[in-house]
């Protein structure tokens, strides 16, 4: 059974950095693409980043390009979301998700590409 568990969310000040972790169990890291999504209160869940099965292809939402990076740790079965220069508008619950059998990298920021979801971790950016 595939499971994903997020961790690392906390309260930070604007301009600071934070790294989120997504622990993947029940699957080999080279058999699953992983996306990061976030949801602010009263808003739709939006795609933030995604990383392919091989880990060689990564895509990002325009709002986080140049500030966020995602990576796979093959030994630990963890996918990271490294966030820097955080802004108040980055506040929200961050979810990681495992790609479905019909996953297409070109559509990786769409929720429909994923079938396994974590429960989320709260990130708050505020002074």
Order of alpha helices (4+ residues) and beta strands (2+ residues): beta-beta-beta-beta-beta-beta-beta-beta-beta-beta-beta
